[in-house]
């Protein structure tokens, strides 16, 4: 089976030396890639700027911005069976990048624009692709977290959503705590290592593929 996994943050340039980003380490995506390889799948990684070591047996494409992440992933999707969109792609990017370095001091305003949604574009172009989305919230509680994940699942026509609350220190941590949500069930991972979570997520992917009638070697 051929799988694309996105991971890490994106960097959205304000000028030639500054950018907007987030604290994603890419560890969850890397753990998912390692587990996919362990199960015998062909894995391609599209990675934002990360400092972690990525699996040697995976094909790796490195990108910086949200637009680059979306463009590269969409360009690779033909012939793939599964997309795991684990990257923390920025929701907003500066409408215009300043040349050079903005002078320090004084008032500064930055106009932002929304970035494109990778999973929506992937679903629009590949209706039979099995797509796993990730939904992160902060301090919202289980009920609202699950509701937010279900909304993403329905609006983007995804097959599985992995949702977690970043208030628990998930970004950059070796551990995670998430809910795996599809159209029929809500399964908690519990507080586990990201390697253990990757195994649980992959089991949910395989169950989803079987339920969809798709063959998965």
C-alpha positions in Angstrom: 0.0 0.0 0.0 1.3 3.5 -0.8 0.9 6.2 1.9 1.8 9.9 2.1 2.3 11.4 5.5 2.7 15.1 6.1 4.4 16.2 9.3 5.9 19.2 11.2 5.0 22.9 11.1 5.1 25.4 8.3 6.8 28.7 8.3 5.0 31.7 6.8 7.4 34.6 6.0 6.7 38.1 7.3 10.0 39.4 5.8 13.3 37.8 4.8 14.2 37.0 8.4 10.9 36.6 10.3 8.1 34.2 10.0 4.9 32.9 11.7 5.1 29.2 12.8 4.0 26.9 15.6 5.7 24.4 18.0 5.0 21.2 16.1 8.0 18.9 16.3 6.9 16.4 13.6 7.3 13.5 16.0 3.8 12.1 15.6 4.1 12.1 11.8 7.5 10.4 12.0 6.1 7.7 14.4 3.3 7.1 11.9 5.8 6.8 9.1 7.9 4.4 11.0 4.9 2.2 11.9 3.7 2.3 8.3 7.1 1.1 7.1 7.1 -1.6 9.8 3.8 -2.9 8.4 5.4 -3.2 5.0 3.8 -0.1 3.3 5.6 2.3 0.9 5.8 5.6 2.7 6.4 9.1 1.4 6.9 12.0 3.8 6.2 15.6 3.0 7.9 17.5 5.9 7.9 21.0 7.1 11.0 22.4 8.9 11.9 19.9 11.6 15.0 18.9 13.5 14.1 15.3 14.2 15.5 12.4 12.2 13.1 11.0 9.6 12.9 7.3 8.7 15.6 6.4 6.1 13.4 4.0 4.2 10.8 6.7 3.4 10.9 9.0 0.5 11.2 12.5 1.9 10.2 15.9 0.4 11.0 19.0 2.5 8.9 22.1 2.2 8.6 25.3 4.2 5.3 27.1 3.7 1.7 26.0 3.8 1.4 26.6 0.1 4.5 24.5 -0.6 3.1 21.7 1.7 -0.2 21.7 -0.1 1.2 21.9 -3.6 3.8 19.2 -3.1 1.4 16.8 -1.5 -1.3 17.2 -4.1 1.3 16.8 -6.9 2.3 13.4 -5.4 -1.1 11.9 -4.6 -1.8 10.1 -7.9 -1.5 6.3 -7.3 -1.5 6.5 -3.5 -4.0 4.7 -1.3 -3.8 6.7 2.0 -3.1 10.3 3.0 -2.3 11.0 6.6 -2.3 14.8 7.1 -0.5 15.0 10.4 1.3 18.3 9.6 0.4 21.4 11.6 -0.2 23.6 8.5 -0.6 27.2 9.3 -4.2 28.5 9.0 -3.1 32.0 8.1 -0.2 33.5 6.2 0.9 37.1 5.6 -0.9 38.6 2.6 2.3 40.1 1.5 5.9 39.4 2.4 8.1 42.4 3.0 11.5 42.6 1.2 14.5 42.6 3.4 14.1 43.1 7.2 11.3 45.3 8.6 12.8 48.0 10.7 12.4 47.6 14.4 10.6 50.2 16.5 7.3 51.9 15.8 4.0 50.3 15.0 3.7 47.2 12.8 0.6 45.7 11.3 0.5 42.4 9.4 -2.5 41.6 7.2 -3.2 37.9 7.1 -5.0 35.7 4.6 -6.3 32.2 5.0 -4.3 29.3 3.6 -5.7 26.6 1.5 -7.0 23.4 3.1 -4.9 20.4 2.0 -7.5 17.7 3.0 -10.3 19.4 1.1 -8.2 19.7 -2.0 -7.1 16.1 -1.7 -10.7 14.9 -1.3 -11.8 17.0 -4.3 -9.2 15.5 -6.6 -9.2 12.0 -5.2 -12.6 10.9 -4.1 -11.6 7.3 -3.3 -8.4 8.2 -1.3 -8.5 7.2 2.4 -7.8 10.5 4.2 -6.8 10.9 7.8 -7.0 14.4 9.2 -5.8 15.8 12.5 -7.7 18.3 14.6 -6.0 20.3 17.4 -7.8 22.5 19.9 -6.6 24.1 23.1 -8.3 23.8 26.5 -11.8 23.0 25.1 -12.6 19.8 26.9 -13.5 16.4 25.5 -17.0 17.3 24.3 -16.1 20.3 22.3 -12.9 18.6 21.0 -15.0 15.6 19.7 -17.6 18.0 18.2 -14.9 19.9 16.4 -13.4 16.7 15.0 -16.8 15.5 13.8 -17.3 18.8 12.0 -14.0 18.4 10.2 -14.8 14.8 9.4 -18.1 15.8 7.8 -17.2 19.0 6.1 -14.0 17.7 4.5 -15.4 14.2 3.8 -12.6 12.5 5.7 -12.4 8.8 6.7 -10.8 9.3 10.1 -9.9 12.3 12.3 -7.3 12.2 15.1 -8.1 15.0 17.7 -6.1 16.2 20.6 -6.1 19.1 23.1 -2.8 21.0 22.9 -3.3 22.3 26.5 -1.9 19.0 27.6 1.6 19.8 26.3 1.2 17.7 23.1 3.3 19.8 20.8 7.0 18.8 21.0 6.3 16.1 23.6 7.2 12.4 23.3 3.7 11.6 24.5 0.2 12.3 23.3 -3.5 11.8 24.2 -6.0 11.7 21.3 -9.4 10.6 20.1 -9.7 8.6 16.9 -13.1 9.5 15.3 -14.8 8.1 12.2 -18.4 8.0 11.2 -19.2 5.2 13.6 -17.0 5.4 16.7 -14.9 7.5 19.0 -11.8 5.7 20.3 -9.4 7.3 22.9 -5.8 6.4 22.7 -5.2 7.3 26.4 -2.0 9.0 27.5 0.6 7.1 25.5 3.9 7.5 23.7 3.6 8.8 20.1 5.0 5.4 18.9 2.1 3.6 20.8 -0.4 6.1 19.4 0.9 5.5 15.9 0.1 1.8 16.3 -3.4 2.6 17.4 -3.9 5.0 14.6 -2.7 2.6 12.0 -5.0 -0.1 13.4 -7.9 2.4 13.0 -6.7 3.1 9.4 -6.7 -0.6 8.5 -10.1 -1.1 10.1 -11.4 1.8 8.1 -10.0 0.5 4.8 -11.6 -2.9 5.5 -14.9 -1.4 6.3 -14.7 0.7 3.1 -14.2 -2.4 1.0 -10.7 -1.2 -0.1 -7.9 -3.8 -0.4 -4.9 -3.1 1.8 -2.0 -5.5 1.5 
